[in-house]
Amino acid sequence: MKFMDEKLLDLKGMSCPLPVLKANRFLREMPPGSRLRVLATDRASIGDFQAYCRETGHSLLAWSEDGGVCSFLIRRHTDNAEHTRS
């Protein structure tokens, strides 16, 4: 099921750290609570997106890999302030 507020960012072929950096820039422009699906082919993206979401407060709702393409579904955090770690 694709939600109306879900955007797709195709970053296949880019190497670490570009997928996370580009996704971060894209997420900053999205409204709180919206979803971003990122497609990437760099296997390092798996750990990168897990760490990125942990550090920023965004939610990594799901990730999968099919045929060498990783798909990440991220929900932008709903807090308007920047996420800070305690």
N, C-alpha and C positions, 0 to 999 in steps of 0.2 A: 504494500500500500504506500503510495506516495502522497505526502501531505502538501497542501498548497504552499506552505512556507518553506518547503525544502528546495534548496538550490543544489546544482551539480557543478563540481569543479573537477575537470579532467586534467590531471597532472601526470599522466602516463609518460614515461620516458625521462622524467626529471630525476636527478640524483639527490640524495641527502646533502644538505638540509632543506633544499628548495621546496619540496612538497609541504612541509610544516610552515615554512616562512610565508609561502603564498596563501596557504589556508588561513593563517593568522591574520594576514592583511585583509582577506575576504571576510572573515568572521567579524572583524572590527566594524565593518560597514553594515552588518546585518542587524536586524532588531533583536532584542533579548528574547530568548525562547525559540527562535527560529532554528531550522535544521540545515546542515550542510553535509552533502554526500561528497566525499573526496575519493577519486580513483587514482591509484598510484601503482607503479610497477617496481619500485625500489623496495626490496624486502626490509631494509632498515626502517622503512616508514612504520612498520608495525610497532616497534618499540618507541619510535619517535612520537607517534600520535598518542600512545598510552601515557608517556611521560608529559607530553604537552598538555593533555587534558587534566592530568593530575595537578600540574603546576598552575594552570590558568583558571581552573574551576569550571571549564566547559565539560559537558558530559559526553563520553564516548559511549553512545547507545548500542552500537554494534560494529563489528568488523568481520570481514570474511575475505577469503582468497579463492579465486577461481581462474584457472588458466594463466597464472602469473600476474593477475591483476588483483590488487588489494582494494577493497571498498571499505571506507570508514564513514559511519554516520555519527555526526557530532551535533549536539544541541548547544547553542550559545547560552552561556549562563544568563540568568534572569536579573542578577544584581547589576544595576547601572554603574556602580563603583567598580574600580579595578579589583580583581580578586587578590587577596593577600593571604599568605600562609601564616598560620599561628606558630 
